């Protein structure tokens, strides 16, 4: 098979197949793509893909990387909603505390009676005495 025939069967670009043939794996995209290309290439040629990948791994001394667990989008959305809910609760509590502090500061005291009320009180007291 020619490289153009293999390219048509595997849908791998000819330039990529040439890089694989020449062992220029650094010219190729990431490790995952190289492994996928090698599997497809081996299957197209009727060769065991496990042998090819083992040969590639030993030549490259590639360490296997364990992927990190990825949270599902639903779980991530729930976490975001939980954080938003916590922020909303904190804002409500702060608003209540702020209102309470303002009401304490602005609360009228017995001695701080407005002039109109004190005038009415003294006239009521003088009329009651009379």
N, C-alpha and C positions, 0 to 999 in steps of 0.2 A: 504494500500500500504506500502511496505517496503521502506527503504531509498534507497536501490539499484535500485528499480523500479522507484522511483521518480527521482533519479539521471540519469537514462537512458532516461526518458521522458524530463527532463528539461536541461540535459547536465550540471548539476551543480555537482561538485565532492562530493562524499559521506562525506568526512571530512568537507566540507563547510556546508553541510546540517546538520551534527551533531552539528557543532558550532552554527548554527541558532537555532536548537532544544534546545540547552543548554543555549542559550542567550549570548554566548561568541562572541559578535559582534566586540570586539576589536581584536580578532584573525583573522578577515576577512580583505580583502583589503579595499580600500576607500569607502566612503559613497555612491557614485554612484553605485558601484558594489553591496553593501548590498541591496540597494533599488531594483535593478534589480533582484537579487536573490530572494528577498521576493515576488516580483510580479510574477516571474515564479513559485515559490513554491506554492503561493496561487492559481494561475490558474490551476496548476496540481492537486491540492486537491479540486478544485471546490469552493473555498472560495473567498469572495470579496477582491480583492487586495487593494482597498481603505481603508477598515477597518484595514487590516494588517499593511499598511503603517502608518495609523493614530496612531495605537497602538504603533508601533515602534517609531514614532516621539515623542509621549508623554513620552515613557519610556526613551528615550535617550535625550530628551530635545534638539533636533537638531534644530538649527536656519536655516531657509532657506537662501541660499546664492544666490544672484543675480549674474549670470555670467557676466564678463566684455565683452563688445563688442569686437569682434575679427575682425580685418581687413582681407578682402579677400586677397588671394595671389596675385591677379592682382593689387589690390590697394597698397599692400606692395611693389610690384615690381616697380610700377610707382613712389612711394615715393623714392625708392632707386635710380631710374634713375634720378629723379629730383635733388637728392643730388649729384650724380656723375656729372651731368651737371653743377651744381653750382660750384663744385670744379674745373672742367675743365675751366670754365669762369674765375675763380679767378686766376688760373695758367697762362692763356693767358694774363690777365691784368698785372700780376706781370712780366711776360716776356717782355711785351711792355715797362713797366716802367723801368725795368732793362736796356734794350737796349737804351732807351732814356737817362738815366743817364750816361751810358758808352759813348754814342756819345757826350754828353755835356762835359764830363771830358776829352775825348781824342781829341776834336775838335781843329785843329791848329788855332793859332791866327795870326794876321797880323805881329806882332813883332817876332813871333816864326817861321819865314820863314826858310826852310831848306837852308843849305849852297850852294847847287848847284843852287838853284833858285836865291839866292842873288848874286852869282858870275855872272850869266848870266845877271842879271838886271844891275849890275854895268858896265859890258862890253857893254851892249846895250846903256846905258846912255853915256859912254865915246865915243862910236862910233858915237852916234847921235850928240855929241858936236863937234866932229871933222869934 
